[in-house]
Amino acid sequence: MSETATITVERMAHGGRGIGTIDGKVVFVAGAFPGDVVDAAITKNKKSHAQAEIARILQPSALRTEEPCPAFAAGAGCCDFSPLAPAAQLRLKEEILNDQLSRLGGLEELPPIAARSLAPATGWRTRARLGVDAEGRAGFRRARSREVLAGKECAQNAPGLLAGVVGEGAGRFTPGAELIAALGSNGRRGLVETRRAGRGRRAERVERRLDGPAAVEQVVGEDRFSVPVAAFWQAHEAAPEAYVDIVSGLAEEGLAEAGPGRPVGWDLYGGVGLFVPTIASALGEGAEIHSVDLSRAAGGATTPEPRLATRRFHRARVESAVAHLPRPRLVVLDPPRSGAGEAVVGRVAAAAPSAVVHVGCDPATLARDLGAWARAGYRARRVELVDAFPGTHHAEAIALLTPA
């Protein structure tokens, strides 16, 4: 295969890459969309497939619109779907999820998928992580790189989130550090500096508090959470309430068909406990809820006491904790992007919950997890796909599982 080639992109792959073919070989083209005709530079040529980057767009896809994100236009990896209209983004994400469930999950019967977008489509992000370059300037990282692009703002940041941070002069921040900014429901912004975490890990230890409170207030319905700036919280301003509504509906649906049982719930990878009030409401008076998370920051959050229920927080790994918990009637799990995995799914399934609500932020790992649930005797009844990351290839999917 030559170093460059003209490719017509036919469909979308997971991870923001378009798929075309050259002489029958599949080529994954970063940044390309269905309908694009591009001159592509081949970066990797393997026996089964090739990878490429766009050298020039010869004919743009009809799905493309104007580029709204300055940071992405400069090469940052933040908003790879921002050239697409919101409706096109949602349709592609639904197609990708279906493909992953079929190919990676190996599900013989695909569950029905209901897809929705969250508004706003820009300016939605209330939490951000930035790198700091060698001169002490903050910015987003170049796509597929650790390089910091200082001074380039992202279109997805909510107003005020990075005010006075991006574009400031050299020397303000510690070279090589990471910054975490979090905007509360009341508009107050917290800004802290952490050490750069290893690949695939979250930095939670605060080295320096730079601005605002150490924890920001988040309001979801009638509940108020005080969340440390470095702790995990959903990024889209509308996501927490949307997810709570979906989890509540799915949990009640799953339990309604199961009949009565002991009101014990598991909140796995529970973070600061966003879903605890929802689990308590689904189980009813006298519920006993066990939240499990390894995060120190999550354990330091101030969370609402569930009404008419008892909550116990376990700072531990999920795979080791579940063997010591009382048998649950309802399990809600929200694993990281890497997924729960076969071992965790197997151990939760062995406890025989009447209903499971599985939240996944990556279609590939969610598909693998749903495949593991199927092997463990649980069936995915339906899936809610939420485009809670407009402008990016990411999406959230929430599945209801019950014993097959």
N, C-alpha and C positions, 0 to 999 in steps of 0.2 A: 504494500500500500504506500502511495506517495506521501510526502510530508504535508501536502495540502490537497483538499478535494472539495468539490461542490456537492452539497448535501441538501436534500429536501427533508425537512423535519416532519415526521408523520404523527407522532404522539409524544406524550410526556412521561418521563420516568420520575421516580421518587428522588428528591434531592435537588430539584430545580434544573434538571438536564433534559434537553429534547432528544428524541430518538430518531435516527435515520439509518439508512443502510448504504454501503458501498460494496458492490459485487456480492451482495447477499450477507455481508458481515454487518452486525449491529454496531452503530457508532453513537456514543453518548456525547452530546454537544452541550457544554456548559453555557447557560444563558440563552439558549434557543427555545423557541416555542412552536407548537404545531402550525404549519403553514409557512414558516420561515424557509427561504432558500438562501443558504449561506456558503461562503468560502470558509472552510474550516481548517484550522491548523491541528494536525494530529499530534497529541502529546504522549499517548501511550497506545501501543499496538500489540494486543495480546491475541492468543490463538482464538478465543471465543468472541472477543469484542475489541473495540477501540474506543479511546477517549479523545475528545477534541475541544478546542476553544474557537470562538468566532473570530475570524480574521476580518471579515467584511460581510455585511448583510446585503445580499443582491436583491432580494425581494422580501419586504417585511410581511409578517403574518397579519391578517385582518384583525387578530386579537389584540394587537399592540395599540397603545395610546401614547400620549406624551409622557416622558420620564419625569416623575415628580420628586425624586429623592436626590439631593445634591451629593450626599455621601456615597450612595451607590454609583452615581454617575462618575465619581472620582475613583471608583475601584473598590469601595468597601463591600463587605459581604452581607450587609444588613437587609437589603430590600430587593431580592432577586426577582420577585414577581411584580414589582412596581410598574414595569412597562405595560401591564395588562389591566384591562377594565375589571372592576370588582366581580361582576357576574361571570366573566371568563375565569377568574381565579378560582371561584367556588366550584365551577363545573370541572375544571382540571383536577382540583383536589379531591373531588368525589370520584372521578375516574381513577386517580392514583390509588385511593383507598380500596376501591373495588378490586383493582389489579393485585394489590398486595395481599388482600384477604384470600384471593383465589390462588395466587402463585406461592406465596410464602406461608400463609396460614393453612393451605391445603384443605379449606373448608368445602365439603361436598355441596352443602346448601348455604348460599350466602344470605346473611340476615338483611332485611330491608334497611336502607339507609335514608334518614331524613337529614337534609343539609340546610344550613342557614349561615348567613354572614352577620357579624357584629358591626354595629356602627359606633363611632365613626370609622371610616376607612383610612384616614390619615390623622395624625396627632393623637393616637390612642394609647401610646406606650407610657405607663406610669412608673416603670422601673427600667434602669439601663446599667450596663457594665461597659466601662471604657478602659482602654489601655493608656499608658503614659509612655511617651517616647524618651529618648536619651536626653532631650533638652527640657524635660519636665512639662511637656504639653500633652493635654488629653485629647483623645479622639477615638474613632472607631477603627477596627482592624481591616486591613485589606483582605479581600476574599481569599480563602485558603492560605492564609499567611498570618504571622504574628506581627507584621509591620503595622505601625500605628499611623493612620492618616489624620494628623492633627488639623483642627480648624474646620472640619467638614461636618455640618449638621445633618441629622437624619430627619426625614419627613414624618416619621412615625412617632417622634417624641412629643408628649403632651406639652402644651405651653407651660413654661416655668421649670420643667424637669431639669434642663441643663443650662439654665440662665447663668451666665458668668463662668461657665466651665469650658465649653468647646470654643476655641478661637482665642483664648487668653494667652498671654505672653509666656515665654520660657521661664522655667524655674519655679513655678508655683507648686507643682506636684513632684512626688518622689519618682525619679526615673525608674522604669521597669515595674512600677506598682500597677494596681488596678483601682479604678474608682467605681463605686456603686452609688447610684442616685435613686431615691424612692420618693414618690409624691403621694401624700395622703389624700383621703377623701375631702379633707378640709382645706386642701391647697398648700399645706406646709410641706416643704421639701427637706429631706435629710440627705446628707452627702458624706460618705466615709471613704477612707483609703484602706485597701487591703493589700496583702502580698499576692502576687500573681499565682493562681492555682495551677496545678499540673493538668495536663490534657484530660478532659472528661470529668474534672472535679470542680466543685464549687468552693470559692473562697468565702469563708464566713467569719474569720477572725479579723476584727477591726484593729488596724494599726493606728489610725488617726481619725478623729471625727472632725470634719472640715466645716460643716455648716448644718444648721438646723438640729432637730431632735435626734436622739439615738434610735428612736422607734417612731413610726408614723401611724396615725390612726386610719383604719380602713372600716368603712361602714357597708354592711351587706344586709339589706332589709332592716330588721329590728336589731341586728347584732353588730357590736362594735369590737374590733380587734386592734390591739396595739402591737404592731409588727416591727421587730428590729430591722433596720435598714438592710442588713446583710442576709436576712432570712428570705426564704422563698415566698413569693406571693405572685398571683397571676398578673401578667403584664398589662393586658388590655383592660381599660377602665371599666368596661361592661362585663368582663368575663366572670368574675366571682359570682355575681348575681345570676347570670345566665347558667353557669354550671350548677349552682345550687338548685335552681328550678328544674333542670334536667335530671339531676341525681335524685331529687325528691320524687319526681314523677315515675322514674324507672324503679326506684326502690319500692314505692307503694304498689306499682303494678306487679312486681315480682312477689311481694309478700302477700298480696291479696289472693293469689292463686295457691299459695302454699298452706294457708290455714294458720291457726294459732301456734305459738311456740314461745320458748323462753326469750325474753327481751334483751338479748345480748348482741352488741354490735362491735365490729372491728373496723377501725379507721386506720388503714395501713398506708405507710408513706404519708402520714397525715399532715406533716408540716405543722402549721400553727393551729390546725383544727377547723379549717373552713367548713368541712362537712359534718362536724360533730352535731350542731343543732339540727341538721337535716336528718341524720341517723336517729337522733333522739325522738324527733317528731314521727318518723316512720315506725319506730318500735313502740312508742306510746309510753304511758306512765310507768315509772319504775325501771326504765331502761338502764342498762349498764354498758358503758362504751369504753373500749380500750383503744387508745391512740398509740401508734408505734411509729417512731421516726428516730433516725440516728443523729439528726441535726441538733447541735447545741443551741443555735439561734432559735430554732423552732420551740425548744423547751423553755426559752426565755421570754416567749411572747405572753402578753396578757390577753386572754381569750374569754368570751362570755361563758358563764356556767350554763350548761344545757338545762332547759326547763324540765322539771320533773324527772331528771335523769342524773346518773353519776358518771363522771368521766375520770379515767385513770390514764396518765401519760407514761409510756415506757420508752426511755431513750435506749434503743437497741436496734440491731439489724432485724429486719422483718423475718428473714429466713430462720433465725434462731428464736425469736420471740413467740411466734405463733404456737409453738408446741406447748407453751406454758400458759396459754390463755384459755378461759372457759369457752366451750363450744358456742359459736355464734349462730344467730338466725339470719343476720344481714352483715355482709362485708362490703365495704367501699374501699377500693385501693386506687391510688394515684401515683404509680411508680415514676421514676425519672425517665429521661429519653431512652435510656438503655433497656427499659422494660422490666417486668417482674421476673421473667425467666421460668423455665420448666420446674425447678425445685420449689420455688415459692408457690407457684400455681398448684403443684401437686400437694403441698402441705396444707394449703388453704382448702382445697377440694376435699382432702381427707377429713377435715373437720365438719363436712357436710352442711354448709350454710344453705338456707332455703333460697336465698337470692344473693347475687353478686353484682355490684356495679363497678365496672373496670374503666378507669379514665386513662387514656393514652395520648401522648403528645407527639408520637411518631408513628406513621402508618405501618412501617416495616416491623417495628418491635411489637406494636399492638397486634398485627397479624400473626406473628409468631406466638404471642401469648394466647390469642384466641384459639390457635391450633393446639396449644398445650391444654387449654380448658376442655377442648373437645376430646382429647385423649384421656382426660381425667374424668369424663362423664358429664360435662356441662355443655349446654347448647347456647350459643349467642342468639337471643330472641330478636333483638333489634339494636341498631347503632344510630346515635345522633352525632353527625359531623358538624363541628362549629368552626367557621373561619374566624378564629380569634387572633390571627396574626396577619392582617391584611398587608399586602405588599411583599410578603415572603412566601416561600413554599411550604411553610409549616401550617399545621391545623391541629385541632383537638378533636378526638373522637371518644364518645362515652357509650359503653356497651352494657346491656342487661344480659346476665347469664343466669340460667336456672338449671337444675338437674335434668338431664336428658330423659 
